[in-house]
Structures are given as structure tokens and as C-alpha cells.
Amino acid sequence: MERYIHLTIKMSLASVIAIVLAMALNLEFAITAGILAVLSIQLTRRDSVLSAVQRFASTLLGLAISVLLFILLGFNIWVFAFFTMLFIFVSFAINLAIGIVPTLVLVSHVLQVGVFEWSILFNSLLLMAIAIIVALFLNTIYPLNSRRALIKLINDIDTMIIRDLEVLSERIHGKISNEDAFAQHEKYRTQLKQHKKEAELIDKDILFDNDHRLIHYLNVRSIQMNQIDRMLHLISYTKAPLEHALKLAEYVMNLSRDVGHADKATSQRESLKLLLEHYRQTALPQSREEFEYRAILYQVTLELDTFLKEKIEFHQQYPNFKMKKL
């Protein structure tokens, strides 16, 4: 909701500033500059830059085609209708659909004049240029604290992973039921998806010095949440915990305390190998039920290993990863 409030403020400011500038330059159809400025403000800075380039290219193309048709076939509504169909088709074909509406508005100005004049073409281009420049300027200087907001979201997501691992540990230990475990897990999973969508929007506001490592970090956590989901489903087939399960539950609880930005997955993976070695040295299962139980625990252990490898590979790609605040 806060993002849309900021978007409303930027659109309102862009409209007023663009109209005032157009009027100061004595441009015809000055109000159009305000409308085009509103259309040029996008939800994120990156989208605004991309749309600005596409809209200006669309304007140049549309004005060129329309003037050619008007000169050859006449300045009338039927030629404008034919141009509209042709231009819409071409715009979709060359991925400039975002510029269809503003370009049609500017071409309608040319039609209203009724004759070819360089001044009206220059006027139309200036209207679009003013709208784009004002929109880009506002998007650039408008204070959003994007990186700080993104870091906060990622810290919240780390907390969700910690809580979810605690749920997994308690379920392995038999302290909570399957129903309670899945209810809490789904709550964290839903929250993570919502945070991820917001984080992806915020990442698009960071135009400079952005190698997307924070988004990559978030994607790692999203994958790990899915791995926790698989482990909970595996454990849901078990009943009373065995001694092996209690040791695994203790390991998962200790793992939850090491969740954070630093690379503690490497040391945790070594601890997991020691746990697996301990399991190998214990006596073989004495019953079918125990055999099935230990097979499930082994699958959970393999999932934990994959869980840790995701974080280790992230730190291999970003060895100097730090959550710096601006």
C-alpha cells in the first residue's frame, strides 16, 4: 500500500510540473504533457527507464508513419483509423506496445491541425520529451530508501526460515502434531511469497551499483523454504520418535540458530556429516517399522544437505557478501 501512495504522489507531481513546463514554453496542447507524464511514471525506477525509451521510440515511429499517410491519403478520420490499426499491429510486433496510447494522442494533434507543419511535429516531440524527462527526474530523486527496505525484507525472511526450522525440529521430536506443524509452515511460506514479490519490486528501484545479490539471497531462502516443506512431508509419515530422530531434531534446532547472512552452512554441513557417520555406526534396525523410520530420517538428512549446499553455493558466488545499509 505504501508503494502505491508514493506512486500517486509522483504521478501528481509529474503531471503538474510537465504542464507548467509545457505552458512556459508556449507549447500547444500543454495539458497533454501532464497526461503523458502520468503515463511515464511506473511502479519501479527500472520500469520507468525502460518505458521512457520505448515510449520515445514509439512516438518517433508513430509520427513518421502518420505524417506519411496523412500526406499521401489526406488528413481525415478514415486515414487516422487505418493508421491506428497499422500502428497497433506494428507496435505489438516490435515490442513497443507501451507507447501505443501516448503516440495516438500525439498523432491526433497532427490530425486536428489538418495540414503538414514541422512546428506541430516539433511540438509533439517536445510534449513527449518533457513528460519523459519529468518522470525520470522524479523517479530518480524521489526518496525511497530502496536498499534499506530490501535488507529489512530479507532479515524478516531469515527470521521466517529460523521459525520454520524450529517447527521442523519440534515435529521431528514429536512435540507438535502434523496439523500444527503444517499450519505454522504454511503461514511462514505465505509470508515469504509476499515478501519476495515486494522485494522484487524494490530491487527494480535500485538502478546503480546493483548486481542483484540481495535478490539472489532471497531466492536461496525461497528454495530452502521449499526444502523444509519436503522435509515436513517426509516426517509426517512417522509416529513416535526414535533415538535417531531426537538427535536429528537437536541438529535442526542448532541449525536454526546459525541462520543468517554469514556463511555458517559450511561448518553445519561438517556437523551433518558427523551425524551421518554416527548413524552408520549404530546397530541395524530390528523391525520393519524402525527400518522405514530410519529410511525417512535418512531422506530428511539428504534434504538438509541440499538445504546447506544452496547457501554454500551462494557464498561461493558472492564471497564478500555483506548486508551493507545506506
PEVEN-V469569 format. One record per helix or strand of 2 or more residues. SS is the DSSP state (@ for helix, = for strand). FROM is the first residue (numbers start at 1). LEN is the number of residues. If there is no record, write none. Layout:
ss->SS from->FROM len->LEN
ss->SS from->FROM len->LEN
This chain:
ss->@ from->2 len->23
ss->@ from->30 len->11
ss->@ from->45 len->29
ss->@ from->77 len->17
ss->@ from->97 len->17
ss->@ from->118 len->24
ss->@ from->146 len->28
ss->@ from->178 len->26
ss->@ from->213 len->23
ss->@ from->243 len->15
ss->@ from->265 len->17
ss->@ from->288 len->30
